[in-house]
Amino acid sequence: MDDRPVILLVGGEHADVVEEEFRARYDRDYRLETAAGVEAGLERARELVRDGAQIAMVCAEYRLDEGTAIEFLHHVPAIVATARRIALVPFEVFADAIDDLRAAALRRDMDTFFLLPRGPRDEEFHTAIAELLSEWGWSVARPLVTVTDVVAEPGDRGAAAIRDLLERLGHPHRNLAPADDSAGEIVEAAGPGAELPIVRTFSGRVLSGATAAAVTEAMYGGFDTIPEGVIADVAIVGAGPAGLAAAVYAASEGLATVVLERDAIGGQAGSSSMIRNYLGFPRGISGMRLAQRSRIQAGRFGARFFTGRAAVEVTPGPPNEPEHQHVHVAGAQLCARTVVIAAGVTYRRLDVPGVDDLVGAGVYYGAATSMAREMQDRDVYVVGGGNSAGQAAVHLAKFAGAVTILVRRASLAETMSDYLVREIEATPNIQVRTRTVVADGGGEGRLQWLWLEDLDTGERGKTLADGLFCLLGAEPDCSWLPDGVALDERGFVLTGRDVPRELWVDGQPPASLETTVPGVFAVGDVRAGSMKRVASASGEGASVLPLVHAHLVRLRAREFTA
């Protein structure tokens, strides 16, 4: 049996050219199937699904018998919701078709459109195809080549947290039960008395009683390896988009740069299944891929990452040493001349006991992309009205039988980007319930039901639920920052002219992204007044570097004159 994922090519006048182009590149790893025309293409897709084939991609030539690629691709999600859908446009009709293609992309009748290859080595075309196949392989398919193994009993909540971490980091992994043949060697390597879950990392290290924090620390460097007596130029606390951007620009300019992250590199953005409005990625990019590329980029410039432990305190260095800060984590400290706070925010808790007791067992805070595949044909609820909630709902809808978004406000448009609102409206198995909250929930060992309350009428109703994904409003955690760092009434860090005048020094406010503690800066979601978007966080991470440089110049001048 040929179990390769399928690329379905639906051709028209240029069918031979399309098939030859794909067969030359993808025939080893994908099974290429062909059909001619709208009805034949839809019937072939149905046959493949009935036969149990995984359809990774459906490509249709713009002009088909009985219609166009737009009409054909519009019907594909009803047959296979997870396949990437692409219109292939001959160069000679592109100018006439472009308006219809753009409108179809906005309606989500397809994922994107490309010009047909016009000769050998059309690498732009194949790069785009490969990126879409890569995203499909990460978010839909089970990996064939893995680098990490997780041994745990089914339903283990700790193991679920580890798997979610690995998904957000882009690490393909195997999930093994202790009785599986492949698990025996790993359990033996863990030694007598080993506790589940057991994780074998890509380096071969085996962790007993593993936690998500222990796994990420084992992969990206333990805090115990921080050299004593070394003072970095900049310590960045948080490796979301803001922190990663700061790391790339600081390290690229020759500054000794260290990044501390308590969770997965990428922060909350790493769990976004697809960010479509990020500059430079016209086909969109997953949060995982954006974080992965940024981490590699920063690392190549020399930035060092330490993960798995949260920063718990920032204190000034001893007065008899060059001016710097101490950033403390459990069991270790890091010295740096400047500190960039890019710690982001966390999702607010529902504070519904019956629901919060089931976190990891059907209830998840964040997008939890690793669990989307587990929601096949199930009833899923998403709480939240921001972009993260919209992205999670669209991704879950590719697997779940039904997805319901619950929001307190009267409409999604008040808090969600327009492109996501349109995408949700165009997805038939997504329902939006406004002015509705979760009042209670429960189940035997995992989530099975919810009570929902209408905020306008006060009426409550019970509904079956297999999954609840909570992406509520943001809350900063700044309790570990020095008392001298001013916060607003909601706990976000104040910078620049937002700092109250009575805290200005000599009548001058701090620099635009500087806190009330000289040399300590704040960027991204943790900063009061920030836009709370991936692109703006990245921009602030890059913008902080001139301010860091200016502070370092002042420090060196003081050291020289001392």
JOHU-V644543 format. One line per field, one symbol per residue. psi: psi as a letter, one per 30 degrees, with the letter a starting at -180 (. if undefined). burial: b if it has 24 or more other ideal C-beta (glycine too) atoms within 12 Angstrom, else e. A space follows every 10 residues. Layout:
psi=???
burial=???
This chain:
psi=kjgklkjkjj lbegeeeeee eeefegfefk jkklljleee eeeeeeeeee fgkjjekjkk kejlkgalee eefefeffej ffkkkkkjkk efgeeffeee eeeeeefhfl eaklkkkgal hifeefeeee eeeeeeeefe lkkejlfkkj jlkkgjeeee eeeeeeeffg jklkjklffk effeeeeeff lkgkkllkkj lfffkkkkhk leeeeeefeg klffgkkkfk jlekkkjkha eeeeeeeeee efggkjkkkk kfbkkfaeff fkejjfgkkf ifglkleeee eeeeeeeeef fgkkkklfkk kfkklklkfg lkkllkjklj gllkkkelkj jhfallkkle hjefeffgkf hfkkjlfhff feffgkgljk kkklgaeeee eeeeeeffel ekkkkkkelf lffffkkeee eeeeffjfgk kkjlhklkfl laljflkflk kkkjfeffkk kkkkkfkjjj ialkkljgff llffjklaff glkklbffkk efflkhgkll legkafjkfk lklaffkkfl fhleeeeeee eeffeeeeee eeeeeeeeee f.
burial=eeeebbbbbb bbebbebbbe bbeebbeebb bbbbbbbbeb bbebbeebbe eebbbbbbbb bbbbeebbbb bbbbbbbebb bbbbbbbbbb eebeeebeeb beebbeebbb bbbbbbbeee eeeebeebbb bbbbbbbbbb bebeeeebbb bbeeebbbbb bbbbbbbbbb bbbbbbbbee eebeebbeeb eeeebbbbbb beeeebbbeb bbbbbbbbbb bbbeebeeee bbbbbbbbbb bbbbbbbbbb bebebbbbbb bbbbbbbbbb bbbbbbbbee eebbbbbbbb bbbbbeebbe bebbbbbbbb bbbbbbbeee eebbbbbbbe ebbbbbbbbb bbbbbbbbeb ebebbbebbb bbbbbbbbbb bbbbbeebbb bbbbbbbbbb bbbbbbbbbb ebbbbbbbbe ebeebbbebb bbbbbebebb bbbbebbbbb bbeeebbbbb bbbeeeeeee eebbbbbbbb bbbbebbbeb bbeebbbeee bbbbbbebbe eebeeeeeeb bbbbbbbbbb bbbbbbbbbb ebbbbbbbbb bbbbbebbbe bbeebeeeee ee
